Amino acid sequence: MFKGLNPSNPTYTHLAELPAGSWAQIMGKGTVQSTTNKLGKIYKAAGTTADVPTTGALMKNLTRGKGVKDAFEGVKAKKGDYPSSIAPGYAYGQEPLPMGEATSQYGALLDAALWGAPEGMRDKYSSQTGGWGSYLIDKWASKAMKKPAGAGKPIYKYVGRRLFK
């Protein structure tokens, strides 16, 4: 996409520091193709016009986006899908995330969504700084430990809707 770009170029450094993979997962529609296409669009916009997704758009998709929903809730098996032996009723490879993976994954997505926010906001809501986001993720995890994967309120709804009412 950007021929001749190398690590000594400031544009390379800028692009390398973006959490574009997480942004693509947040903004995508849940399919591999959608996530890959969104990733390309993010890098193209960041490299050509320095545009990156807004914190507001990322947070909205983090609480309601189809890609996030499919990642955390799983995708129910349809007729002809190979069924999962790990989580019956779900398509193979698209099972709901277990509690430990969900907390880790959601924390990373939350921090990526807050990447462009002012420092005070990042400190308040981040999962890394022990902020409100970290507290809510821990609170959700303590409830989720008592339930099988896919049961109960998904982490993105529980945490996201409490963080940004």
C-alpha positions as CSV (number, residue, x, y, z in Angstrom):
1,M,0.0,0.0,0.0
2,F,2.8,2.4,0.9
3,K,5.8,1.5,-1.2
4,G,9.2,2.5,0.1
5,L,8.0,3.0,3.7
6,N,10.6,1.8,6.2
7,P,11.1,2.0,10.0
8,S,13.1,5.2,9.7
9,N,10.1,7.1,8.3
10,P,7.8,8.8,10.8
11,T,4.7,7.7,8.9
12,Y,5.8,4.1,9.4
13,T,6.2,4.7,13.2
14,H,2.8,6.3,13.3
15,L,1.1,3.5,11.5
16,A,2.9,0.8,13.5
17,E,1.7,2.4,16.8
18,L,-2.0,2.3,15.9
19,P,-4.2,-0.4,17.4
20,A,-5.6,-0.9,14.0
21,G,-6.3,-4.7,14.4
22,S,-8.5,-4.1,17.4
23,W,-10.2,-1.1,15.7
24,A,-11.0,-3.4,12.7
25,Q,-12.5,-6.0,15.0
26,I,-14.6,-3.3,16.8
27,M,-15.8,-1.7,13.5
28,G,-16.2,-4.8,11.4
29,K,-19.3,-6.9,10.9
30,G,-18.0,-10.1,12.5
31,T,-16.7,-11.9,9.4
32,V,-13.0,-12.4,8.5
33,Q,-13.5,-10.6,5.2
34,S,-15.2,-7.6,6.9
35,T,-12.5,-7.3,9.5
36,T,-9.7,-7.6,6.9
37,N,-11.3,-5.0,4.6
38,K,-11.9,-2.6,7.6
39,L,-8.2,-3.0,8.6
40,G,-7.1,-2.0,5.1
41,K,-9.4,1.0,5.1
42,I,-8.1,2.1,8.5
43,Y,-4.4,1.9,7.4
44,K,-5.2,3.6,4.1
45,A,-7.0,6.5,5.8
46,A,-4.3,6.8,8.5
47,G,-1.5,6.8,6.1
48,T,-2.9,9.1,3.4
49,T,-5.1,11.6,5.4
50,A,-4.1,10.9,9.0
51,D,-7.8,10.0,9.7
52,V,-8.4,7.4,12.4
53,P,-11.7,6.2,13.8
54,T,-13.2,8.5,16.5
55,T,-13.4,7.4,20.1
56,G,-17.2,7.9,20.0
57,A,-17.6,5.6,17.0
58,L,-15.3,3.0,18.5
59,M,-17.2,3.1,21.9
60,K,-20.6,2.9,20.1
61,N,-19.4,-0.2,18.2
62,L,-17.8,-1.7,21.3
63,T,-21.2,-1.8,23.0
64,R,-23.4,-2.6,20.0
65,G,-21.3,-3.7,17.0
66,K,-22.0,-6.9,15.2
67,G,-18.3,-7.9,15.1
68,V,-18.1,-7.5,18.9
69,K,-21.4,-9.3,19.4
70,D,-20.3,-12.3,17.3
71,A,-16.9,-12.5,19.0
72,F,-18.3,-12.6,22.6
73,E,-21.7,-14.3,22.1
74,G,-20.7,-16.7,19.4
75,V,-22.6,-17.6,16.3
76,K,-25.5,-20.1,16.5
77,A,-25.1,-23.1,14.2
78,K,-27.4,-23.1,11.1
79,K,-28.5,-26.0,9.1
80,G,-25.4,-27.3,7.3
81,D,-22.9,-25.8,9.7
82,Y,-20.4,-28.1,11.4
83,P,-21.6,-28.2,15.0
84,S,-19.2,-27.4,17.9
85,S,-18.5,-30.2,20.4
86,I,-17.2,-27.5,22.8
87,A,-20.4,-25.5,22.9
88,P,-23.4,-27.4,21.4
89,G,-25.7,-25.3,19.3
90,Y,-22.9,-23.0,18.0
91,A,-21.0,-23.2,14.7
92,Y,-17.5,-24.8,15.0
93,G,-14.9,-22.1,15.7
94,Q,-17.5,-19.5,16.5
95,E,-18.3,-20.5,20.1
96,P,-18.8,-17.9,22.8
97,L,-15.6,-16.8,24.5
98,P,-15.0,-18.4,28.0
99,M,-14.8,-16.0,30.9
100,G,-11.0,-15.6,31.0
101,E,-10.6,-15.0,27.3
102,A,-13.6,-12.6,27.2
103,T,-12.1,-10.4,30.0
104,S,-8.7,-10.3,28.3
105,Q,-10.1,-9.6,24.9
106,Y,-12.6,-7.0,26.0
107,G,-9.9,-5.2,28.1
108,A,-7.7,-5.0,25.0
109,L,-10.6,-3.7,22.8
110,L,-11.6,-1.1,25.4
111,D,-8.1,0.2,25.6
112,A,-7.8,0.3,21.8
113,A,-11.1,2.2,21.6
114,L,-9.7,4.8,24.2
115,W,-6.4,5.2,22.3
116,G,-7.3,8.6,20.8
117,A,-9.2,9.9,23.9
118,P,-7.7,12.6,26.2
119,E,-5.3,11.2,28.8
120,G,-7.7,11.8,31.7
121,M,-10.5,9.9,30.0
122,R,-8.1,7.0,29.3
123,D,-7.0,6.9,32.9
124,K,-10.5,6.9,34.2
125,Y,-12.0,4.2,31.9
126,S,-9.0,2.0,30.9
127,S,-8.6,-1.6,31.8
128,Q,-4.9,-1.2,32.2
129,T,-4.7,1.6,34.7
130,G,-7.0,0.1,37.2
131,G,-9.7,2.5,36.2
132,W,-13.5,2.1,36.1
133,G,-13.2,-0.2,33.1
134,S,-11.0,-2.6,35.0
135,Y,-13.4,-2.6,37.9
136,L,-16.4,-3.4,35.8
137,I,-14.5,-6.2,33.9
138,D,-13.6,-7.8,37.2
139,K,-17.2,-7.4,38.5
140,W,-18.5,-9.1,35.3
141,A,-15.9,-11.9,35.6
142,S,-16.9,-12.7,39.1
143,K,-20.5,-13.3,38.0
144,A,-19.5,-15.0,34.7
145,M,-17.3,-17.6,36.6
146,K,-20.5,-19.2,37.9
147,K,-22.0,-19.7,34.5
148,P,-21.1,-21.7,31.4
149,A,-19.8,-19.8,28.3
150,G,-22.6,-18.1,26.5
151,A,-24.9,-17.9,29.5
152,G,-25.6,-14.6,31.3
153,K,-25.1,-11.0,30.0
154,P,-22.2,-10.7,27.6
155,I,-19.2,-8.6,28.8
156,Y,-19.5,-6.0,26.1
157,K,-23.1,-5.2,27.2
158,Y,-22.4,-5.3,30.9
159,V,-19.3,-3.2,30.9
160,G,-19.9,-1.0,27.9
161,R,-23.3,0.1,28.9
162,R,-22.2,0.9,32.5
163,L,-19.2,2.9,31.3
164,F,-21.0,5.0,28.8
165,K,-24.6,5.5,29.8
